[in-house]
Amino acid sequence: MRTAWAACPKGTPAMLVRDRLDVLFEDEEFADLYPCDGRPGWPPGQLAMVSVLQFAEDLSDRAAADAVRTRIDFKYALGLELEDAGFDYSVLSEFRARLAEDDAADRLLRVMLQRLVEAGLLKAGGRQRTDATHVLAAVRTLSRLELVGETLRAALEELAEADGEWLLPLIEPEWGKRYGRKVEIGRVPGGKAGVTAVAETFGRDGQKILAAAWAPGVPARLRVLPQVEILRQVWVHHYYWDARGRLRWRDGHALPPASLRFDSPYDTDAHYCVKRDTAWSGYRVHLTETCDAERPEAVVHVATTIAPVQDGQLTEQIHDDLADARLAPAEHVVDAAYVTPARIERARQVHGITLLGPVVPDHSHQAKSGDGFDKSAFTIDWDREQATCPQGAVSREWRPLHISGHDYIQVKFGKATCLACPVRARCTTSATRPRALALLPTRALHEVQTHNRLDQHTQDWQQRYAIRAGIEATLSQNVRTCGLRRTRYRGLQKTHVQHVLTALACNLTRVADWIADPTPTRRRSTRFRALCTATA
């Protein structure tokens, strides 16, 4: 200890966290993470701490193992003797493989958060914010044509290794040139017809392998090889049998949704997605952090999904998980993707959480014009199931309505009354039909929608909501320092382990900064901006 503090008088994050939180991960809490075979393994608590320090400094496995062996602050944080020789770097990848099983990685995060609660650095009931960012898969980006060719090549390689004698009679003379190396296809002569011809050539070759694998008398073990099963699925996604029994290449509009088909035979959890101007193949990660002024900003929840899963589908899961960990916030600040009136109402009723975020505004032409009668101009009487227009006319019809999988209530006014109305031009553009409204299915949801649409235009609401922008800085920090934008591993579970370790590393760095200087830092301002602020 004396040598460490003499060498690092201000301390390092590893040293500061060790002094404040003592042993972060106890071995007894993770006894199931010991290896079940081989030589006696390193304690899982120490390996967990090494993994966090590794991600905090964006080190490779070899560099992290060398740091344990040579750096005194790592030895200080781990409680090792100076002469401890450490471990082989391969131990870290084996440990991460065990973390990918069940919810072991999430347990690490829960234990760290519990230590922070015990140290008074974290509490429930404050303010939290959430946002997501895209994560690129650790595989080559493939076109559809390259995907089917590479999938067939991967299946042939696996079959050649599993039973080369069975595969040998099936091989055609052109296959060596076609599938003997990585499939890379540039511009195909002949345009769309040329692409279809190449794709159907791949299709016939793949179908030959699939038909042979499912033929009577063929060993069943060949059918359950991972790449053979992936080949079968890819052929279902991209080919079909026409009326004459011929295998055909699917057009783009006939493909399954992106959430079902995958983009690489080497990572079947990587899916294609487009969000505004960003298109990628991979995953999404959702980070939730605290944002209370008197405590360090700590990441309290991590969720990893395939790319096509929309942000709003995670709102309920985040609230439920935080409530189970006894870290539910009083106010949860999110962007519009996480917010609907139903989610606002559920958060309040189930967990007592105020879900703060912009509700989708009224996009009707009446609302956009600024001079028309939008939905808010009508008085709704839920007890009598009636609506009253700004001119005092009462609706004639109130019935359930189902649109695109969503339930509404449709309210219609009398045709004669609407046609005779002197301000009809401000209410509807139809020449013959009466005005109709589509309301949310319950009174509570309608009132939540109406109240939030009015409230989010006030200055007080906008000042409360301004704190949400801080989560963008957290995402940026982890992208720059921990490589959050691209996964290091293949598969959803291993990618989630990376994201949890990234969150743990972020927490360790922030807690260390807070211990060194509890005063919240403010963004530096230029002199000109300071003069403008003073003038204002």
VMD Tcl script that draws the C-alpha trace (Angstrom):
set ca {
  {0.00 0.00 0.00}
  {2.79 2.45 0.88}
  {4.54 1.72 -2.42}
  {1.34 2.14 -4.43}
  {0.49 5.49 -2.89}
  {4.08 6.65 -3.21}
  {4.04 5.78 -6.90}
  {0.53 7.24 -7.45}
  {0.03 10.06 -4.88}
  {-3.37 11.02 -6.32}
  {-4.45 7.40 -6.64}
  {-5.90 5.64 -9.67}
  {-9.54 4.60 -10.20}
  {-8.67 1.04 -9.15}
  {-7.06 2.25 -5.91}
  {-9.73 4.81 -5.03}
  {-12.59 2.35 -5.52}
  {-10.78 -0.32 -3.47}
  {-10.32 2.10 -0.56}
  {-13.94 3.32 -0.64}
  {-15.80 0.08 -1.44}
  {-13.25 -2.51 -0.19}
  {-13.76 -5.83 -2.04}
  {-16.25 -5.11 -4.81}
  {-17.04 -8.72 -5.78}
  {-16.89 -11.44 -3.10}
  {-15.97 -14.93 -4.31}
  {-18.80 -16.51 -2.29}
  {-21.39 -14.56 -4.30}
  {-20.14 -16.09 -7.56}
  {-19.09 -19.59 -6.54}
  {-20.88 -21.03 -9.59}
  {-18.46 -19.14 -11.85}
  {-15.50 -21.29 -10.88}
  {-14.45 -23.57 -13.78}
  {-15.84 -27.08 -13.41}
  {-12.79 -28.85 -14.83}
  {-9.05 -28.41 -15.25}
  {-6.62 -26.96 -12.74}
  {-7.81 -24.86 -9.78}
  {-9.08 -21.60 -11.25}
  {-8.61 -18.00 -10.23}
  {-11.30 -16.71 -7.82}
  {-14.30 -15.39 -9.79}
  {-14.47 -12.21 -7.70}
  {-10.96 -11.26 -8.75}
  {-11.59 -12.20 -12.40}
  {-14.71 -10.03 -12.36}
  {-12.69 -7.08 -11.06}
  {-9.97 -7.67 -13.66}
  {-12.64 -7.72 -16.39}
  {-14.06 -4.39 -15.19}
  {-10.61 -2.79 -15.08}
  {-9.90 -4.24 -18.52}
  {-12.96 -2.55 -20.03}
  {-12.31 0.67 -18.13}
  {-8.98 1.00 -19.97}
  {-10.08 -0.80 -23.18}
  {-7.38 -3.46 -22.87}
  {-7.05 -6.72 -24.76}
  {-7.05 -9.97 -22.79}
  {-3.28 -10.25 -23.07}
  {-2.72 -6.63 -21.99}
  {-5.12 -7.06 -19.02}
  {-3.27 -10.21 -17.86}
  {0.05 -8.35 -18.19}
  {-1.37 -5.44 -16.14}
  {-2.31 -7.83 -13.32}
  {1.23 -9.17 -13.36}
  {3.09 -5.83 -13.64}
  {0.96 -2.89 -12.45}
  {0.89 -2.09 -8.76}
  {-2.54 -0.39 -8.85}
  {-4.10 -3.56 -10.29}
  {-2.46 -5.62 -7.54}
  {-3.72 -3.06 -5.00}
  {-7.31 -3.31 -6.25}
  {-7.19 -7.12 -6.31}
  {-5.44 -7.54 -2.95}
  {-2.48 -9.43 -4.45}
  {1.08 -9.72 -3.21}
  {3.76 -7.90 -5.20}
  {5.32 -11.16 -6.32}
  {2.03 -12.65 -7.57}
  {2.59 -13.95 -11.13}
  {-1.04 -13.51 -12.24}
  {-2.65 -15.83 -14.78}
  {-2.65 -16.73 -18.46}
  {-4.68 -14.34 -20.60}
  {-6.92 -17.17 -21.92}
  {-8.55 -17.35 -18.48}
  {-10.42 -14.10 -19.21}
  {-12.19 -15.41 -22.32}
  {-13.16 -18.58 -20.45}
  {-14.55 -16.46 -17.62}
  {-16.63 -14.34 -20.03}
  {-18.05 -17.55 -21.52}
  {-19.30 -18.49 -18.06}
  {-20.70 -14.97 -17.59}
  {-22.80 -15.46 -20.74}
  {-24.71 -18.31 -19.08}
  {-28.00 -17.48 -17.35}
  {-27.87 -14.00 -15.80}
  {-24.33 -14.08 -14.38}
  {-23.29 -10.77 -15.97}
  {-26.39 -8.99 -14.64}
  {-25.56 -10.35 -11.18}
  {-22.23 -8.53 -11.36}
  {-24.05 -5.27 -12.02}
  {-26.52 -5.89 -9.19}
  {-23.68 -6.58 -6.76}
  {-21.86 -3.38 -7.73}
  {-25.05 -1.35 -7.34}
  {-25.62 -2.91 -3.91}
  {-22.09 -1.88 -2.88}
  {-22.79 1.66 -4.05}
  {-26.04 1.74 -2.07}
  {-24.22 0.54 1.06}
  {-21.58 3.24 0.55}
  {-24.23 5.95 0.23}
  {-23.38 6.67 -3.40}
  {-26.67 5.41 -4.84}
  {-30.29 5.37 -3.74}
  {-33.72 4.63 -5.13}
  {-36.38 7.23 -5.75}
  {-34.30 9.82 -7.57}
  {-34.19 10.73 -11.25}
  {-32.98 8.41 -13.99}
  {-32.72 8.61 -17.76}
  {-32.54 6.04 -20.54}
  {-31.50 5.96 -24.17}
  {-30.32 3.42 -26.72}
  {-27.67 3.28 -29.41}
  {-26.90 0.92 -32.26}
  {-24.17 -1.71 -32.04}
  {-22.49 -3.19 -35.10}
  {-22.06 -6.95 -35.25}
  {-18.55 -8.45 -35.35}
  {-19.12 -9.95 -38.80}
  {-18.61 -8.86 -42.39}
  {-21.47 -6.97 -44.01}
  {-22.93 -9.23 -46.70}
  {-25.32 -8.64 -49.56}
  {-28.16 -11.15 -49.96}
  {-26.20 -12.87 -52.72}
  {-23.05 -13.08 -50.59}
  {-25.12 -14.29 -47.62}
  {-26.49 -17.36 -49.41}
  {-23.12 -18.16 -50.96}
  {-21.23 -17.79 -47.68}
  {-23.88 -19.79 -45.82}
  {-23.48 -22.68 -48.24}
  {-19.68 -22.45 -48.01}
  {-19.83 -22.57 -44.17}
  {-22.11 -25.65 -44.31}
  {-19.79 -27.42 -46.78}
  {-16.77 -26.73 -44.56}
  {-18.57 -28.14 -41.51}
  {-19.77 -31.23 -43.40}
  {-16.27 -31.82 -44.80}
  {-14.90 -31.83 -41.27}
  {-17.70 -33.96 -39.82}
  {-17.91 -36.61 -42.59}
  {-15.83 -35.95 -45.69}
  {-16.54 -39.37 -47.18}
  {-20.28 -38.72 -47.19}
  {-19.84 -35.28 -48.79}
  {-17.32 -36.31 -51.47}
  {-19.80 -37.90 -53.98}
  {-21.99 -34.75 -53.84}
  {-19.26 -32.30 -54.82}
  {-19.52 -30.93 -58.36}
  {-16.47 -29.80 -60.40}
  {-17.31 -26.07 -60.17}
  {-17.76 -26.08 -56.39}
  {-14.06 -25.76 -55.64}
  {-13.88 -22.43 -57.45}
  {-17.33 -21.33 -56.27}
  {-17.10 -22.20 -52.56}
  {-13.43 -22.94 -51.97}
  {-12.73 -19.50 -50.55}
  {-14.59 -16.60 -48.95}
  {-17.54 -15.56 -51.12}
  {-17.14 -11.98 -52.30}
  {-19.36 -10.71 -55.10}
  {-19.08 -7.30 -56.68}
  {-21.07 -6.13 -59.66}
  {-22.89 -8.98 -61.43}
  {-23.23 -8.67 -65.23}
  {-26.77 -8.67 -66.55}
  {-28.38 -6.52 -63.89}
  {-31.27 -7.98 -61.90}
  {-31.60 -11.01 -64.17}
  {-27.91 -11.78 -63.69}
  {-28.21 -11.55 -59.92}
  {-31.23 -13.87 -59.97}
  {-29.35 -16.40 -62.11}
  {-26.36 -16.49 -59.72}
  {-28.68 -16.70 -56.70}
  {-30.61 -19.63 -58.18}
  {-27.35 -21.41 -58.95}
  {-26.45 -21.11 -55.26}
  {-29.99 -22.24 -54.45}
  {-29.78 -25.45 -56.49}
  {-26.40 -26.31 -54.96}
  {-27.68 -25.74 -51.44}
  {-30.86 -27.67 -52.09}
  {-28.78 -30.61 -53.28}
  {-26.97 -30.68 -49.92}
  {-30.20 -30.32 -47.93}
  {-31.98 -33.06 -49.87}
  {-29.02 -35.40 -49.39}
  {-28.80 -34.66 -45.66}
  {-32.48 -35.51 -45.18}
  {-32.43 -38.60 -47.37}
  {-33.29 -41.97 -45.73}
  {-30.36 -43.73 -44.14}
  {-28.21 -40.60 -43.72}
  {-26.75 -40.23 -40.20}
  {-28.96 -37.90 -38.17}
  {-25.92 -36.14 -36.71}
  {-25.33 -34.43 -40.07}
  {-28.74 -32.75 -39.95}
  {-28.15 -31.18 -36.55}
  {-24.81 -29.60 -37.40}
  {-25.16 -25.86 -36.64}
  {-24.21 -24.62 -40.11}
  {-26.48 -27.18 -41.81}
  {-29.43 -25.93 -39.77}
  {-28.47 -22.33 -40.61}
  {-28.34 -23.33 -44.30}
  {-31.88 -24.72 -44.06}
  {-33.18 -21.52 -42.45}
  {-31.47 -19.20 -44.94}
  {-32.94 -21.19 -47.84}
  {-36.42 -20.85 -46.30}
  {-35.88 -17.08 -45.95}
  {-34.54 -16.40 -49.46}
  {-36.02 -19.10 -51.74}
  {-39.44 -20.56 -52.54}
  {-40.92 -23.30 -54.73}
  {-43.00 -22.06 -57.65}
  {-46.08 -23.78 -59.08}
  {-43.89 -25.96 -61.34}
  {-41.78 -27.18 -58.44}
  {-38.72 -25.07 -59.28}
  {-36.62 -23.29 -56.65}
  {-36.90 -19.52 -57.09}
  {-35.12 -16.48 -55.62}
  {-37.41 -14.29 -53.53}
  {-37.96 -10.67 -54.51}
  {-37.25 -8.07 -51.84}
  {-40.92 -7.52 -50.94}
  {-41.45 -11.26 -50.37}
  {-38.76 -11.61 -47.70}
  {-39.57 -12.38 -44.06}
  {-39.31 -9.43 -41.64}
  {-35.84 -8.39 -40.49}
  {-36.55 -9.64 -36.96}
  {-36.77 -13.23 -38.30}
  {-33.99 -13.42 -40.89}
  {-30.34 -12.90 -40.06}
  {-27.51 -11.32 -42.02}
  {-24.57 -13.66 -41.45}
  {-24.18 -17.43 -40.99}
  {-21.60 -16.72 -38.30}
  {-23.86 -14.63 -36.06}
  {-27.54 -15.50 -36.34}
  {-28.45 -12.91 -33.68}
  {-27.28 -10.04 -35.91}
  {-30.25 -8.48 -37.72}
  {-30.62 -5.58 -40.13}
  {-32.34 -2.38 -39.05}
  {-32.82 1.19 -40.26}
  {-33.46 4.12 -37.90}
  {-33.76 7.47 -39.62}
  {-30.48 7.88 -41.55}
  {-28.65 5.01 -39.83}
  {-28.66 1.48 -41.26}
  {-26.76 -1.33 -39.57}
  {-26.66 -5.05 -38.87}
  {-26.26 -6.00 -35.23}
  {-27.88 -5.06 -31.93}
  {-29.18 -2.25 -29.72}
  {-28.06 -1.48 -26.21}
  {-30.20 0.49 -23.73}
  {-28.41 2.19 -20.81}
  {-30.24 3.64 -17.80}
  {-28.33 5.90 -15.43}
  {-29.04 8.01 -12.36}
  {-28.88 11.80 -12.71}
  {-29.11 13.16 -9.16}
  {-26.90 16.16 -8.49}
  {-25.68 15.03 -5.07}
  {-24.39 11.61 -6.16}
  {-22.28 10.16 -8.99}
  {-24.13 9.27 -12.17}
  {-24.17 5.45 -12.18}
  {-25.49 3.08 -14.84}
  {-28.17 1.00 -13.09}
  {-29.63 -1.03 -15.94}
  {-28.35 -2.54 -19.19}
  {-30.52 -4.19 -21.84}
  {-29.28 -5.69 -25.10}
  {-31.67 -6.62 -27.91}
  {-31.52 -7.51 -31.57}
  {-31.54 -4.44 -33.79}
  {-35.21 -4.49 -34.99}
  {-36.62 -4.38 -31.43}
  {-37.97 -0.86 -30.97}
  {-37.04 1.26 -27.95}
  {-40.55 1.44 -26.56}
  {-40.74 -2.34 -26.16}
  {-38.15 -2.08 -23.35}
  {-39.92 0.50 -21.16}
  {-41.89 -1.98 -19.05}
  {-38.94 -4.38 -18.71}
  {-36.66 -1.58 -17.48}
  {-39.19 -0.51 -14.86}
  {-39.80 -4.08 -13.68}
  {-36.08 -4.84 -13.40}
  {-35.35 -1.63 -11.49}
  {-38.23 -2.34 -9.12}
  {-36.91 -5.88 -8.49}
  {-33.50 -4.39 -7.66}
  {-35.17 -1.81 -5.38}
  {-33.76 1.01 -7.48}
  {-36.93 2.27 -9.16}
  {-36.76 6.03 -9.80}
  {-39.34 8.61 -8.84}
  {-38.97 10.18 -12.28}
  {-37.74 8.44 -15.44}
  {-36.71 10.77 -18.27}
  {-36.74 9.27 -21.78}
  {-37.21 10.31 -25.39}
  {-40.39 9.94 -27.43}
  {-39.57 6.38 -28.55}
  {-40.13 5.04 -25.01}
  {-43.35 6.96 -24.32}
  {-47.01 6.26 -24.96}
  {-50.01 7.19 -22.79}
  {-50.38 3.50 -21.86}
  {-46.76 3.28 -20.68}
  {-47.09 6.51 -18.70}
  {-50.19 5.16 -16.96}
  {-48.62 1.74 -16.26}
  {-45.45 3.27 -14.81}
  {-47.51 5.39 -12.44}
  {-49.93 2.69 -11.36}
  {-47.57 -0.30 -11.08}
  {-44.35 1.30 -9.80}
  {-45.24 4.88 -8.85}
  {-42.81 6.20 -11.52}
  {-43.37 9.46 -13.36}
  {-42.43 8.69 -16.95}
  {-41.30 12.00 -18.42}
  {-41.02 12.22 -22.17}
  {-42.76 13.83 -25.15}
  {-45.98 12.20 -26.24}
  {-46.45 12.04 -30.01}
  {-48.20 15.29 -30.98}
  {-51.45 15.54 -32.89}
  {-50.50 15.26 -36.58}
  {-53.95 16.09 -37.95}
  {-54.18 18.96 -40.43}
  {-56.43 20.83 -37.98}
  {-53.65 20.84 -35.36}
  {-50.92 21.72 -37.88}
  {-52.83 24.65 -39.35}
  {-53.07 26.40 -35.98}
  {-56.51 27.73 -36.82}
  {-58.51 24.48 -37.00}
  {-60.50 22.52 -34.45}
  {-58.21 19.69 -33.40}
  {-59.08 16.95 -30.91}
  {-58.35 19.14 -27.89}
  {-61.11 21.58 -28.97}
  {-63.80 18.95 -28.32}
  {-65.33 18.22 -24.89}
  {-65.52 14.49 -24.15}
  {-68.19 13.15 -21.77}
  {-67.05 9.62 -20.99}
  {-69.99 8.83 -18.74}
  {-72.54 9.58 -21.44}
  {-70.23 8.44 -24.26}
  {-70.63 11.70 -26.12}
  {-68.44 14.46 -27.54}
  {-69.38 18.10 -27.94}
  {-67.83 20.19 -30.72}
  {-66.78 23.87 -30.32}
  {-70.11 24.93 -31.85}
  {-72.11 22.95 -29.26}
  {-73.16 20.03 -31.47}
  {-73.31 16.61 -29.75}
  {-71.97 13.45 -31.39}
  {-74.37 10.81 -32.72}
  {-72.14 7.69 -32.74}
  {-69.70 6.12 -30.23}
  {-68.22 2.72 -31.12}
  {-65.00 0.66 -30.79}
  {-62.47 0.92 -33.61}
  {-59.50 -1.33 -34.40}
  {-56.70 0.12 -36.56}
  {-53.34 -1.54 -37.27}
  {-53.49 -3.68 -34.16}
  {-54.51 -0.82 -31.85}
  {-57.84 -0.18 -30.13}
  {-59.60 3.19 -30.34}
  {-63.05 4.67 -29.89}
  {-64.56 6.31 -32.94}
  {-66.83 9.28 -32.38}
  {-68.96 10.63 -35.25}
  {-71.19 13.68 -35.51}
  {-74.44 14.01 -37.41}
  {-74.00 14.54 -41.14}
  {-76.73 17.16 -41.47}
  {-75.40 19.14 -38.53}
  {-71.84 19.13 -39.88}
  {-72.86 20.11 -43.43}
  {-74.83 23.11 -42.09}
  {-72.05 24.28 -39.74}
  {-70.82 27.82 -40.58}
  {-67.20 27.02 -39.52}
  {-67.03 23.63 -41.23}
  {-63.84 24.62 -43.11}
  {-61.97 24.86 -39.78}
  {-63.14 21.38 -38.76}
  {-62.87 19.08 -41.78}
  {-61.77 19.16 -45.42}
  {-64.30 16.52 -46.54}
  {-67.01 17.80 -48.84}
  {-69.64 15.23 -47.83}
  {-68.65 13.37 -44.68}
  {-69.21 14.52 -41.08}
  {-66.38 15.11 -38.57}
  {-65.09 12.00 -36.78}
  {-62.68 11.59 -33.86}
  {-60.49 8.63 -32.90}
  {-60.02 8.54 -29.10}
  {-57.85 6.27 -26.98}
  {-59.85 3.35 -25.60}
  {-60.12 4.49 -21.96}
  {-60.75 7.76 -20.19}
  {-57.49 7.54 -18.23}
  {-55.37 7.15 -21.36}
  {-57.19 9.97 -23.13}
  {-56.60 12.32 -20.20}
  {-52.91 11.34 -20.00}
  {-52.50 12.05 -23.72}
  {-54.32 15.38 -23.55}
  {-52.53 16.56 -20.41}
  {-49.05 15.65 -21.68}
  {-49.57 17.23 -25.09}
  {-50.46 20.51 -23.41}
  {-47.85 20.26 -20.66}
  {-44.84 19.53 -22.87}
  {-45.12 22.96 -24.50}
  {-44.61 24.79 -21.19}
  {-41.26 26.17 -20.10}
  {-41.38 24.30 -16.78}
  {-41.75 20.93 -18.55}
  {-38.94 21.72 -20.97}
  {-36.61 22.65 -18.10}
  {-37.38 19.35 -16.34}
  {-36.86 17.43 -19.57}
  {-33.54 19.12 -20.44}
  {-31.67 16.69 -18.18}
  {-32.33 13.86 -20.64}
  {-29.57 15.14 -22.92}
  {-26.98 13.89 -20.40}
  {-27.52 10.26 -21.43}
  {-26.13 11.14 -24.86}
  {-22.83 12.01 -23.16}
  {-22.83 8.63 -21.40}
  {-23.32 6.79 -24.68}
  {-20.59 8.88 -26.31}
  {-18.20 8.24 -23.41}
  {-18.64 4.49 -23.65}
  {-18.37 4.50 -27.45}
  {-15.06 6.40 -27.29}
  {-13.44 4.73 -24.29}
  {-14.88 1.19 -24.32}
  {-15.75 0.55 -27.95}
  {-19.49 0.31 -27.34}
  {-20.36 0.94 -30.99}
  {-19.06 -2.46 -32.19}
  {-19.43 -5.76 -30.38}
  {-16.25 -7.74 -29.77}
  {-18.08 -11.07 -29.75}
  {-20.70 -13.00 -31.69}
  {-24.14 -13.76 -30.35}
  {-26.64 -11.83 -28.25}
  {-25.59 -13.30 -24.89}
  {-21.88 -12.57 -25.30}
  {-22.66 -9.11 -26.62}
  {-24.75 -8.46 -23.51}
  {-21.77 -9.49 -21.35}
  {-19.69 -6.86 -23.13}
  {-22.35 -4.22 -22.51}
  {-22.63 -5.06 -18.81}
  {-18.85 -4.98 -18.35}
  {-18.81 -1.64 -20.18}
  {-21.42 -0.29 -17.75}
  {-19.44 -1.60 -14.77}
  {-16.29 0.06 -16.11}
  {-18.18 3.33 -16.60}
  {-19.45 3.17 -13.00}
  {-15.97 2.43 -11.63}
  {-14.49 5.44 -13.46}
  {-17.27 7.78 -12.37}
  {-17.23 6.65 -8.76}
  {-13.45 7.14 -8.67}
  {-13.84 10.65 -10.10}
  {-16.52 11.39 -7.51}
  {-14.33 10.14 -4.67}
  {-11.46 12.30 -5.87}
  {-13.67 15.40 -6.26}
  {-17.33 15.22 -5.11}
  {-18.04 18.67 -6.60}
  {-20.01 18.21 -9.85}
  {-18.00 19.54 -12.75}
  {-19.51 21.96 -15.23}
  {-18.81 22.23 -18.90}
  {-16.16 24.80 -19.64}
  {-17.47 27.92 -21.36}
  {-15.71 30.23 -23.81}
  {-15.21 33.84 -22.80}
  {-17.61 35.05 -25.48}
  {-20.33 32.69 -24.24}
  {-19.71 33.87 -20.67}
  {-20.18 37.48 -21.81}
  {-23.41 36.54 -23.58}
  {-24.67 34.82 -20.42}
  {-23.79 37.84 -18.30}
  {-25.57 40.15 -20.74}
  {-28.69 37.99 -20.68}
}
mol new
graphics top color blue
foreach p $ca { graphics top sphere $p radius 0.5 }
foreach p [lrange $ca 0 end-1] q [lrange $ca 1 end] { graphics top cylinder $p $q radius 0.2 }
display resetview
